[in-house]
Amino acid sequence: MNIPFVYGRLADADDFTGREQDILRLKQNLTGRINTTIVSPRRWGKSSLVHRTLEVIKSESEEYLTCHVDVFNCRDEESFYRAYMNAVLSAATTKMDEFVALVKKYVGSLGPKITLADAGAAMEFSLGLDFYEHKYSIDEILDLPEKIAVEKGKQMIVCIDEFQNVENFEAPVAFQARLRSHWQKHQNVCYCLYGSKKHMLLSIFADYEMPFYKFGDIIMLQKIEREVWADFIVKRFKDTGKSISRDLALSVADKVECHSYYVQQLSQLLWMLTEGTASEEALQVAYQQMIDRSALLFDNIIDGLKPRQISFLVAIANGEVNFSSAAVLRKYKLGTSANIKNLRKAVLDRDLISIDAGVTSIQDPVFKQWLLR
């Protein structure tokens, strides 16, 4: 069965919609060697945007080598350098013998261990290094993209996902300073840095005192407009022999506040409940199913919070604005007004809220509804 809506994985080809202007801007940046940071809350489609833009770039020119580094599981500098080096070397070739030659040429002094893992239809390279004995070669690793790009006569685009994780490394500011000291000198490499924690990324790239301040262009990703989502939903239903009215498609987008992940999920659930034409009743069922499927995740989030933190989230979900007022403090049992700053910081650090133009809101629209219920 060809299900026309996807979530939880990269959206490409017919599954990708909107973002035409974002793709154009990012493409112009990356091909123009303008380092770029993409900032938005989680699950708004940053990875899909980067993936789609790289596809466009590679389809239009053979001049570019593209590299993707995911540092989600990197807990220290060593694991970062290993993931970075492996991704850069793998981007330079898909042939095992050439890969080995590149390893020997550029990092042979590190005494690397090369393993070849069968990842299904494709072969995947990995590298094992002992950095404790060869810390002097870290500078060589950071310059690898530039060296390879120059040798091959191409431009390299290095994309690093979950970049905010470097904030958790030991001595994170010194580490970031080291990265920038190398990357800003590269003439044949462009860097695209993004992640899923908006406030952490902004602290890295928008703080005057941080090494990555003014590293390049910052794209503040916005939500895809409801009208665009409606066109997409109507088309995907039609492509699979089903139908949905434009008004109902707009309701799908509105129910989840145009949140990319949830628009795709709710559309998929509604599509699966629809035989011919989607109905309002089926949408209500689909919406409840979506909340129910997220309940265990939300339970785990709540289990990790203190009672006043939970009450503070409920106050936000209810649309309260003046959290320090006597009425709000009393209604939600938040204690004194002095508690509000700490409560806000605690849930912000957990990426549960967003603060835009002084307005505090629940970041996840389905979590918000779950709290209210």
Residue pairs with C-beta under 8 A, 6 or more apart in sequence:
2 240
3 268
3 271
3 272
4 14
4 15
4 236
4 237
4 239
4 240
4 268
4 271
5 15
5 236
5 264
5 265
5 267
5 268
5 271
6 15
6 264
6 268
7 261
7 262
7 264
7 265
7 268
8 261
10 47
10 48
10 51
11 17
11 45
11 48
11 52
11 264
12 48
12 51
12 52
12 55
14 236
14 239
15 264
16 48
16 52
17 224
17 228
17 229
17 231
17 232
18 224
18 225
18 228
18 229
18 232
19 45
19 49
19 52
19 224
22 49
22 219
22 221
23 49
23 52
23 53
23 56
25 217
25 219
26 36
26 38
26 49
26 50
26 53
26 192
26 219
27 53
27 56
27 57
28 34
29 35
29 36
29 190
29 192
29 216
29 217
30 36
30 53
30 54
30 57
30 157
30 190
30 192
31 57
31 61
31 64
31 155
31 190
32 190
33 155
33 187
33 188
33 189
33 190
34 190
34 216
34 217
35 183
35 190
35 191
35 192
35 193
35 215
35 216
35 217
36 190
36 191
36 192
36 193
36 216
36 217
36 218
36 219
37 163
37 192
37 193
37 194
37 201
37 205
37 212
37 215
37 216
37 217
37 218
37 219
38 46
38 49
38 50
38 192
38 193
38 194
38 219
38 221
39 194
39 198
39 201
39 202
39 205
39 218
39 219
39 220
39 221
40 46
40 198
40 220
40 221
40 222
41 196
41 198
41 351
41 354
41 363
42 196
42 197
42 351
42 363
43 196
43 259
43 260
43 261
43 262
44 221
44 223
44 259
44 260
44 261
45 221
45 224
45 260
45 261
46 161
46 194
46 195
46 196
46 221
47 161
47 194
49 221
50 68
50 159
50 161
50 192
50 194
54 66
54 157
54 159
57 64
57 66
57 157
58 64
58 66
63 154
63 155
64 154
64 155
64 156
64 157
65 91
65 92
65 148
65 149
65 152
65 154
65 155
65 156
65 157
66 91
66 156
66 157
66 159
67 87
67 88
67 90
67 91
67 145
67 156
67 157
67 158
67 159
68 87
68 91
68 159
68 161
69 83
69 84
69 87
69 88
69 158
69 159
69 160
69 161
70 83
70 160
70 161
70 162
71 80
71 83
71 160
71 161
71 162
71 163
71 165
71 166
72 161
72 162
72 165
73 79
73 83
74 80
74 83
74 165
74 166
75 168
75 169
76 169
76 170
77 131
77 138
77 169
77 170
77 175
78 131
78 132
80 166
80 169
81 129
81 131
81 138
81 141
81 142
82 127
82 128
82 129
82 131
84 141
84 142
84 144
84 160
85 107
85 127
85 129
85 141
85 144
86 125
86 126
86 127
87 158
88 144
88 145
88 148
88 156
88 158
89 99
89 102
89 103
89 106
89 107
89 125
89 127
89 144
89 148
90 99
90 124
90 125
91 156
92 98
92 99
92 102
92 148
92 152
93 99
93 102
94 123
96 116
96 123
96 125
99 114
99 125
100 114
102 148
103 112
103 114
103 127
106 140
106 144
106 147
106 148
107 129
107 137
107 140
107 141
107 144
109 134
109 137
109 140
110 129
110 130
110 134
110 137
111 129
111 130
111 133
111 134
112 127
112 128
112 129
113 127
113 128
113 129
114 125
114 126
114 127
114 128
115 125
115 126
115 127
115 128
116 123
116 124
116 125
117 123
117 124
117 125
117 126
118 124
131 138
138 178
139 182
142 178
142 179
142 182
142 183
143 182
143 186
145 156
145 158
145 186
145 188
145 189
146 156
146 185
146 186
146 187
146 188
146 189
148 156
149 155
149 156
149 188
149 189
150 188
154 188
155 188
155 189
155 190
156 188
156 189
156 190
157 189
157 190
157 191
157 192
158 189
158 190
158 191
158 192
159 191
159 192
159 193
159 194
160 191
160 192
160 193
160 194
161 194
161 195
162 195
162 196
163 193
163 194
163 195
163 201
163 204
164 195
164 196
164 197
164 200
164 201
164 204
165 195
166 172
166 175
166 176
166 179
166 204
167 200
167 203
167 204
169 175
173 210
173 211
176 204
176 210
176 211
176 212
177 211
179 211
179 212
180 211
180 212
180 215
183 189
183 191
183 215
184 215
191 215
191 216
193 201
193 205
193 212
193 215
194 201
195 201
196 351
197 351
198 351
198 354
199 348
199 349
199 351
199 355
203 210
204 210
204 212
205 212
205 213
205 215
205 218
206 213
206 218
207 213
223 257
223 258
223 259
223 260
224 258
224 260
224 263
225 258
226 250
226 253
226 254
226 258
227 250
229 249
229 250
229 252
229 253
229 258
229 263
230 246
230 249
230 250
230 252
230 253
231 249
233 244
233 249
233 252
233 253
233 263
233 267
234 243
234 244
234 245
234 246
234 249
236 267
236 271
237 243
237 244
237 249
237 271
237 274
237 278
240 271
242 271
242 274
242 275
242 276
242 277
242 278
243 276
243 277
243 278
244 270
244 274
244 277
244 278
245 277
245 278
248 278
248 279
248 280
248 283
251 280
251 283
252 263
252 266
252 267
252 270
252 283
253 263
255 266
255 283
255 287
256 262
256 263
256 266
256 365
256 366
257 365
259 364
259 365
259 366
262 290
262 365
262 366
265 290
266 283
266 286
266 287
266 290
269 286
269 287
269 289
269 290
270 278
270 282
270 283
270 286
271 278
273 282
273 285
273 286
274 282
290 366
291 366
291 369
291 370
291 373
294 366
294 367
294 370
295 370
298 367
298 370
298 371
301 350
301 352
301 367
302 310
304 350
305 313
305 346
305 347
305 350
306 346
307 333
308 333
308 334
308 335
308 339
308 343
309 343
309 346
309 347
311 332
311 333
311 334
312 323
312 332
312 334
312 340
312 343
312 344
312 347
313 347
313 352
313 353
313 362
313 371
314 332
314 371
314 372
315 323
315 328
315 331
315 332
315 334
316 353
316 360
316 361
316 362
317 362
317 368
317 371
317 372
318 372
320 328
320 332
321 359
322 328
323 329
323 334
323 337
323 340
323 344
323 360
324 337
324 340
328 334
329 335
329 336
329 337
334 340
334 343
344 353
344 355
344 360
347 353
348 355
351 363
352 362
352 363
352 364
352 367
353 360
353 361
353 362
353 363
354 360
354 361
354 362
354 363
355 361
362 368
362 371
